[in-house]
Amino acid sequence: MRLVITGGTGFIGRALCDRLVGLGHAVTVLTRDAARARDHLPPQAAVLGWSPAVGASPGLIRALEESDAVVNLAGEPVAAGRWSEARKAAIRESRVGTTAVLVSALSRSGRKPTVFVSASAIGYYGSRGDEALTEEAGAGRGFLAELCQEWETAASVAQPLGIRVVLPRIGVVLGPGGALAKMLPAFRMGLGGPISRGTQWMSWIHRSDLIELLLTLLTQDIRGPINATAPEPVTNEEFSRVLGRVLHRPTWARVPAFMLKLVWGQMAEELLLTGQRVVPQRAQAMGLRFGYPTLDEALHDLVR
């Protein structure tokens, strides 16, 4: 299979490229920084310098015409800083804008890929308390929920082109690096613990299980949204307790909500103090076998 990938140098994208190349697939990564990408990707992966700002360039269209599938993982990190209006605009453009440009290029392509896997996130559901959220649940409210709706809408424009569109709504991805790496220093020192009351849900997935799900989405006739989370979401308090147990450290330190709101503002309210209890109904129905279905198994694999 020949694939074009955006976001190929990111936390998820690098692992996906490694897996695809290892399976013998031909991978082309679209990137703003070709030199940096070559340092982070397997030597077998091709790199195409491209920025969404240049639009549907001839080079992009040619790459799409030569591909069988497109995986769109592009997007600036949402947890990298306080959400000013400028920051939110940049986050939106990096996802919705990039996706719109890709779909525009697909519409101009002669030979089209058969599948477009375009990332979304469980932020789509907004803050819903203890409600169990399958793919049939409606969209929530807030910046992230509205962002995900726009993101998915932009990707779905490829559907009338005869392209199968899949929208994995990705949860908190646990792997070497990423969110877990930011948590570990405090927990290793015995200073980790729940955020506020700790009742907010964390719907997570081991990175290797996410990669296997993405590979499945490329080959099976699946369309529309699919929850990319492990089958057992946990509360923030339970997450803290399991991580502390794996590290053999106490987890008594509780982070007060007011401190997070003071430092991070809206980002804290939507990302840290609320959450989603997401159920991977479609993944389970299609028989996907999770290598790490429980948090205990995932953290024992990842934390050394």
DRENZA-685981 format. One record per residue (C-alpha): residue number from 1; x, y, z. Coordinates in nm, 2 decimals. Each point is the difference from the previous one (the first is absolute). Layout:
BEGIN
   seq        u        v        w
   NUM        X        Y        Z
...
//
This chain:
BEGIN
   seq        u        v        w
     1     0.00     0.00     0.00
     2     0.12     0.35    -0.08
     3    -0.09     0.26     0.27
     4     0.02     0.38     0.04
     5     0.02     0.11     0.37
     6    -0.03     0.34     0.16
     7     0.13     0.03     0.36
     8     0.24    -0.27    -0.07
     9     0.27     0.14     0.23
    10    -0.24     0.02     0.30
    11    -0.04    -0.23     0.30
    12    -0.25    -0.22    -0.18
    13     0.13     0.06    -0.36
    14     0.35    -0.12     0.06
    15    -0.12    -0.33     0.15
    16    -0.25    -0.05    -0.29
    17     0.27     0.07    -0.26
    18     0.24    -0.25     0.17
    19    -0.27    -0.26     0.00
    20    -0.11     0.05    -0.36
    21     0.36     0.00    -0.13
    22     0.06    -0.32     0.21
    23    -0.29    -0.16    -0.18
    24     0.14     0.09    -0.34
    25    -0.23     0.29    -0.09
    26     0.12     0.31    -0.19
    27    -0.04     0.31     0.22
    28     0.02     0.37    -0.11
    29    -0.01     0.25     0.29
    30    -0.11     0.36    -0.07
    31     0.19     0.24     0.22
    32     0.10     0.36     0.04
    33     0.35    -0.10     0.10
    34     0.14    -0.27    -0.22
    35     0.34     0.00     0.16
    36    -0.14    -0.06     0.34
    37    -0.24    -0.26    -0.12
    38     0.28    -0.21    -0.16
    39     0.17     0.00     0.34
    40    -0.31    -0.14     0.17
    41    -0.13    -0.24    -0.26
    42     0.12    -0.34    -0.13
    43     0.23     0.04    -0.30
    44    -0.25    -0.19    -0.22
    45    -0.26     0.27     0.05
    46    -0.02     0.27    -0.27
    47    -0.03     0.36     0.11
    48    -0.18     0.28    -0.19
    49     0.05     0.36     0.11
    50    -0.35     0.16     0.02
    51    -0.19     0.25     0.20
    52    -0.38     0.05     0.00
    53     0.07     0.37    -0.07
    54     0.10    -0.09    -0.35
    55    -0.33    -0.17    -0.06
    56    -0.06    -0.29    -0.25
    57     0.34     0.02    -0.16
    58     0.09    -0.21    -0.31
    59     0.24    -0.21     0.22
    60    -0.27    -0.07     0.25
    61    -0.25    -0.10    -0.27
    62     0.26    -0.23    -0.16
    63     0.07    -0.17     0.33
    64    -0.37    -0.06     0.06
    65    -0.05    -0.14    -0.35
    66     0.27    -0.25     0.07
    67    -0.14    -0.11     0.33
    68    -0.25    -0.26     0.11
    69    -0.08     0.16     0.33
    70     0.04     0.32     0.19
    71     0.05     0.03     0.38
    72    -0.05     0.35     0.14
    73     0.15     0.04     0.35
    74     0.10     0.37    -0.03
    75    -0.07     0.24     0.28
    76     0.17     0.21     0.25
    77     0.00    -0.13     0.36
    78    -0.30     0.13     0.19
    79     0.17    -0.03     0.34
    80     0.32     0.20    -0.09
    81    -0.11     0.33     0.16
    82    -0.28     0.22     0.12
    83    -0.28     0.05    -0.25
    84     0.01     0.36    -0.12
    85    -0.22     0.09    -0.29
    86     0.31    -0.01    -0.22
    87     0.09    -0.34     0.13
    88    -0.34    -0.14    -0.06
    89     0.00     0.13    -0.35
    90     0.33    -0.17    -0.07
    91    -0.13    -0.33     0.14
    92    -0.31     0.02    -0.21
    93     0.19     0.09    -0.32
    94     0.25    -0.28     0.05
    95    -0.28    -0.25     0.00
    96    -0.30     0.13    -0.18
    97     0.20     0.21    -0.25
    98     0.25    -0.27    -0.08
    99    -0.28    -0.26    -0.05
   100    -0.19     0.24    -0.23
   101     0.31     0.05    -0.21
   102     0.06    -0.38    -0.02
   103    -0.36    -0.06    -0.11
   104     0.03     0.28    -0.26
   105     0.30    -0.17    -0.14
   106    -0.18    -0.33     0.00
   107    -0.28     0.16    -0.20
   108     0.25     0.11    -0.27
   109     0.18    -0.34    -0.02
   110    -0.06    -0.22    -0.30
   111     0.06    -0.34     0.16
   112    -0.13     0.02     0.36
   113     0.10    -0.21     0.31
   114    -0.27    -0.23     0.12
   115     0.01     0.10     0.37
   116     0.05     0.31     0.20
   117     0.07    -0.06     0.37
   118    -0.03     0.34     0.17
   119     0.06     0.04     0.37
   120    -0.24     0.15     0.24
   121    -0.02    -0.01     0.38
   122    -0.23    -0.10     0.28
   123    -0.02     0.37     0.08
   124    -0.29    -0.02    -0.25
   125    -0.23    -0.12     0.28
   126     0.08     0.29     0.23
   127    -0.05    -0.03     0.38
   128    -0.27    -0.26     0.06
   129     0.07    -0.12     0.36
   130    -0.05    -0.38     0.05
   131    -0.19    -0.05    -0.33
   132     0.14    -0.30    -0.20
   133     0.07     0.14    -0.34
   134    -0.02    -0.22    -0.31
   135     0.04     0.13    -0.36
   136    -0.37     0.06     0.00
   137     0.02     0.27     0.27
   138    -0.04     0.36    -0.13
   139     0.25     0.28     0.01
   140     0.06     0.19     0.31
   141     0.08     0.37     0.07
   142     0.31     0.20     0.04
   143     0.31     0.08    -0.20
   144     0.12    -0.36    -0.05
   145    -0.34    -0.13    -0.08
   146    -0.06     0.27    -0.27
   147     0.35    -0.05    -0.13
   148    -0.05    -0.38    -0.05
   149    -0.34     0.06    -0.17
   150     0.16     0.24    -0.25
   151     0.30    -0.24    -0.04
   152    -0.23    -0.29    -0.08
   153    -0.22     0.20    -0.23
   154     0.31     0.12    -0.20
   155     0.11    -0.37    -0.04
   156    -0.34    -0.12    -0.10
   157    -0.01     0.22    -0.31
   158     0.22    -0.27    -0.15
   159    -0.28    -0.25     0.02
   160    -0.19     0.12    -0.31
   161     0.33    -0.04    -0.19
   162    -0.04    -0.38     0.03
   163     0.26    -0.03     0.28
   164    -0.07    -0.20     0.31
   165     0.03     0.24     0.29
   166     0.08    -0.12     0.36
   167     0.01     0.22     0.30
   168     0.18    -0.15     0.30
   169    -0.08     0.20     0.31
   170     0.32    -0.05     0.20
   171     0.02     0.00     0.37
   172     0.31     0.06     0.23
   173     0.28    -0.19    -0.17
   174     0.24    -0.17     0.24
   175     0.34    -0.09    -0.13
   176     0.37     0.08     0.04
   177    -0.02     0.38     0.00
   178    -0.32     0.20    -0.04
   179    -0.24     0.07     0.29
   180     0.15    -0.28     0.21
   181     0.35     0.15    -0.01
   182    -0.14     0.33     0.14
   183    -0.15    -0.18     0.29
   184     0.28    -0.23     0.10
   185     0.25     0.24     0.16
   186    -0.24     0.11     0.27
   187    -0.13    -0.35     0.06
   188     0.35    -0.14     0.02
   189     0.08     0.25     0.28
   190    -0.31    -0.10     0.19
   191    -0.17     0.34    -0.08
   192    -0.26    -0.13    -0.24
   193    -0.37    -0.04     0.07
   194    -0.35     0.07    -0.12
   195    -0.10     0.33    -0.16
   196    -0.26     0.17     0.21
   197    -0.27    -0.25     0.11
   198     0.14    -0.26    -0.25
   199    -0.35    -0.10    -0.11
   200     0.05     0.11    -0.36
   201     0.03    -0.29    -0.25
   202     0.31    -0.08    -0.20
   203    -0.05    -0.19    -0.31
   204     0.34    -0.13    -0.11
   205     0.17    -0.24    -0.24
   206     0.34    -0.16    -0.02
   207     0.18     0.14    -0.30
   208     0.06    -0.35    -0.15
   209    -0.37    -0.07     0.02
   210    -0.07     0.32    -0.18
   211     0.24    -0.08    -0.28
   212    -0.16    -0.34    -0.05
   213    -0.34     0.16    -0.01
   214     0.12     0.25    -0.26
   215     0.13    -0.29    -0.21
   216    -0.33    -0.17     0.03
   217    -0.19     0.31    -0.12
   218     0.22     0.01    -0.31
   219    -0.10    -0.35    -0.11
   220    -0.35    -0.06     0.13
   221    -0.32     0.15    -0.14
   222    -0.06     0.23     0.29
   223    -0.14     0.36    -0.05
   224    -0.07     0.29     0.22
   225     0.09     0.06     0.37
   226     0.16    -0.27     0.21
   227     0.11     0.04     0.36
   228     0.37    -0.07     0.03
   229     0.02    -0.07     0.37
   230     0.06    -0.31     0.22
   231    -0.30    -0.19     0.13
   232     0.05     0.10     0.36
   233     0.00     0.38     0.06
   234     0.10     0.11     0.35
   235    -0.05     0.30     0.22
   236     0.29     0.23     0.06
   237     0.02    -0.12     0.36
   238     0.02    -0.36    -0.12
   239     0.26     0.09    -0.26
   240     0.21     0.16     0.27
   241    -0.04    -0.29     0.24
   242     0.11    -0.26    -0.27
   243     0.30     0.21    -0.11
   244     0.11     0.04     0.36
   245    -0.03    -0.37     0.06
   246     0.20    -0.09    -0.31
   247     0.27     0.25     0.11
   248    -0.02    -0.11     0.37
   249    -0.06     0.37     0.09
   250    -0.28     0.17     0.21
   251    -0.26     0.20    -0.18
   252    -0.12     0.22     0.28
   253     0.08     0.34    -0.16
   254    -0.33     0.14    -0.14
   255     0.03     0.29    -0.26
   256    -0.26     0.27     0.08
   257    -0.23     0.11    -0.28
   258     0.05     0.37     0.07
   259     0.38    -0.02    -0.06
   260    -0.06    -0.16    -0.34
   261    -0.26     0.25    -0.10
   262     0.23     0.28     0.11
   263     0.29    -0.12    -0.21
   264    -0.18    -0.16    -0.30
   265    -0.34     0.15    -0.01
   266    -0.24    -0.16    -0.25
   267     0.24    -0.27    -0.09
   268     0.00    -0.13     0.36
   269    -0.38     0.01     0.01
   270    -0.04    -0.20    -0.33
   271     0.30    -0.23     0.01
   272     0.09    -0.06     0.37
   273    -0.31     0.06     0.21
   274    -0.26    -0.18    -0.21
   275     0.02    -0.30    -0.22
   276    -0.20    -0.26    -0.20
   277    -0.09    -0.36     0.08
   278     0.04    -0.14    -0.35
   279    -0.09    -0.35    -0.10
   280     0.17    -0.15    -0.32
   281    -0.32    -0.16    -0.11
   282     0.08    -0.03    -0.37
   283     0.35    -0.12     0.05
   284    -0.12    -0.28     0.23
   285    -0.29    -0.09    -0.24
   286     0.25    -0.05    -0.28
   287     0.20    -0.23     0.22
   288     0.31     0.21     0.06
   289     0.21    -0.16     0.27
   290     0.17     0.24     0.23
   291     0.35    -0.09     0.11
   292    -0.04     0.22     0.30
   293    -0.37     0.00     0.10
   294     0.06     0.12     0.36
   295     0.20     0.29     0.14
   296     0.20    -0.23     0.22
   297     0.12    -0.20    -0.29
   298     0.08     0.32    -0.20
   299     0.20     0.17     0.27
   300     0.19    -0.31     0.09
   301     0.11    -0.02    -0.36
   302     0.10     0.37    -0.03
   303     0.14     0.09     0.34
   304     0.35    -0.13     0.08
//
